[in-house]
Amino acid sequence: MADVRYYDVRSVRGEVTQIDIDNGVVESAGASFFDKTVIRVLGPRGWGILTRDHVDIDDRRELDGLVAAAARLAAVTKDAISLADAPRGVLAVPPLGEDPRDVDLEEKTRLLAGIEAAARIEGVANTRARYTEGIDAVRFRDSSENEYSFEAVRSGFSVLAIASKNGVMQMGSERDHITTGFNLRDKQGLGRKAGEVAVSLLDAKLPKGGAQRAILDPELAGVFTHEAVGHASEGDLVREGASVLGGKIGEEIGCRGLVIVDDPSLHEFGFIPVDAEGVAVQRTEIIRDGILRSFLHNRETLAAVGDGIPGHARAEHGAPPIVRMSNTFIENGDASYDELLAECRDGILLIGSRGGQVDPGRGIFQFNAEYGYIVRGGETTDMVRDVSLSGEILSTLHNITLIGDDRRMSPGYCGKGGQSVPVSDGAPHLLLEGAVIGGRGE
């Protein structure tokens, strides 16, 4: 068709299994199936996009009809869009250990119930656990004769415990998700940990707020990396002028030795063998030695913005691809945990994350830690609760004074544009100077 500059078709078929247990009661347990196809056509100026169920992309007549229909939509778009050239190639999917499809629903429910029961220690008033499992069979074809297929298998669970005493309620939570099989076996220890944290927080102190030295554990430092740096480096936000990092390629925006990476090829929870536009994935260094080196791009944003490589297009099934992170992390430094404590001397250690807010355009953030410990004389002392970290993205990157050698990755899901995709983020322990800590203690 003369008015079609490019088209691609992405089909995802699969199933989702979910089990929910609330205070020992199985609220739901079952599987649902889906079969979604997205057809994108780049016309004289912009995109025409269709979503359909049960498309046979091997049926040439059906496919041609859908491309023609999307082309009619593209013909009336006004935004002028170009696509950058991109490398092709598909990575091997890591082999499965135990295939979750070989474990029946009754066994999965029994194992999840054991994890949830382990969280019900003395002092815990409520518990909840959820298991999720996704099987995606992906096929892709485009007008450049690029074609691929692969199967992704992900499974994981979360467990939540709420403790209560004298009108005070506190929460502990744990989660574990993998891309290499089934992971409900021998996980009762995570249930117990969630319960123990919740109970311990009942007697925890409230921290004194203000600027002080702070050590971030790998989970909280990873959340900061993902939310404050990763999103700000996404090419669509940069193109829209909604990122504090826009126009700063080549500038020193963090401390010396700081390396921040997004790597879809890493075999963590955000692994993808190829991106949703059929582009080969590879490690992208956003920051190297404190200097901003690259943004994250799909083909469209790379053509519009430059300064980076494509391979960061991702999509939930039944949705068009947008620029997304995958596995985002701070590389290891050379400081041991004991060295960070000694250098901190007097301050606070922040552990875990309960979410927060970030404005990548204004460059400010606020995150809530799960809990923390006061550091005195280079040693951890009193446990604290209801503690937060806030500040400016760029000043915080400069205020990292020590980078640990113990990077750990945490799995999860990231929402953007109405789509949720699996990701992981991580870091080693970090020491910050002048961190702004929120608290109500004396």
Phi, psi and omega in degrees: 000132189296326184271005180259111177279330184195149168215155170217155182228125180235119182246133177230119175244146178172198182215153177235126176251134180220138177230131177236129178235126182237115180051046176083356181255127178283109182278325179203149177199115181178177182235149173233154184240151180216158178208097187237141176227134176246127178248124178242133177234128176264110182272204181303329180236300188232195186273147161241128187231132176236147171238131182222157174262147170055054177264132174267099185286355173273350178274103187299320181294315179297317181296316180299322179295321179290321177297319179297319179295317178294327179295325178294325175292319181296330185295340183255003178284154185249334182292130178276119185236138173236156178242132176283152172297152185212145177289149180249157178148148182235130178278156175289138175282133181300144182294150177284147167279257173272124181285123182298339178290345178271000180248124184285164185298324179297317179293318178299318180296318179298317181292319178295321178299326177293322177293316180295321179294326180295336179281346185273063176276172180301131181101344179273128184261329183218145177222153177209143178220147179222136174246134176229143181217132180231132175242115180242123171254112190252135172229143184220142176210141177225177184286352177266015180064026173270131183213141176206165172209150176197166176239132177245133179236120179230143175212156179180174181213162171226151179223137184232136176232136177239121179258151184218138176200126176053041178082358178262135178236136179223156188236144170230143181214151176218156178209159178204123180226144180220166178247009188238026175138216186254137188221034176266351184281139174057043181245014182298333179300326178290325175297313179299320181297318178300316178295318181296320179296316181300315181293318180298325183291341178299327182255007180287153180275167172265132185283158173278130181280168178125176181282131180198170174289142181218138171257127175261132176284168185302328180290311181292319177297325177292320177297317176301315181300314181293306189285315188272326182256313183300309180296322180294341180266358181288131190299329180290322176292322177297315180300323182278359182073023184253025179228134177293345180271352181302134178077009185250012177303132181089352180268152176277109184247002180210181183289158175298140180090352181281125177233121178241131191230146162240125187225096179294340183278349181289135183281064173242189188294336178269012182298136168224137182285339179198153184276176188285358173253010181078019183264139178298141180260152179200164178298132178238119177272109178288313179232134175231120180054040177083354184257132179291120186251328190202149168260168175264134189221153155261184184295325182290312182288330175296318178296326184276325189250319187076192176061064177158192178229152177281188181107011182241028174270129179222157182210139166288152181300135181084011181227152178288153182288145173225168181290125182218156170281172177227274174245108189242129188201163170264130178292155178300145165260210183235013181264137176281165178299319179297325178293323177295317178298316181296320180288327178296319180061282179233122183177223184212145173253123181255134187231132174073179183218139171241031177085190182163203183223148175216140174243096184293339179285314178276342177077035179235158182209162172209121180237146177257124175282156176290318176192184180199181176223138172290136176255124177230126178059032178080014179229147177283139181233249188290140174284142179231157180227172178052054184240142182227163177233129178222164179160193177259139184302308187291319179293325178295319178298324178285335185271005172287118184255337176216141179241124183288179183243024190231047182306138176223139181259145178237132181274159176179194179233142181243131178256138177197135177059031181078005180244146177239129179228152179289138180218170165221153175219159183186178183184166163277177171299141179236146172250124178251142174262136176065034178291140180270109184256133176261135180189167183242008182279175179255000000 
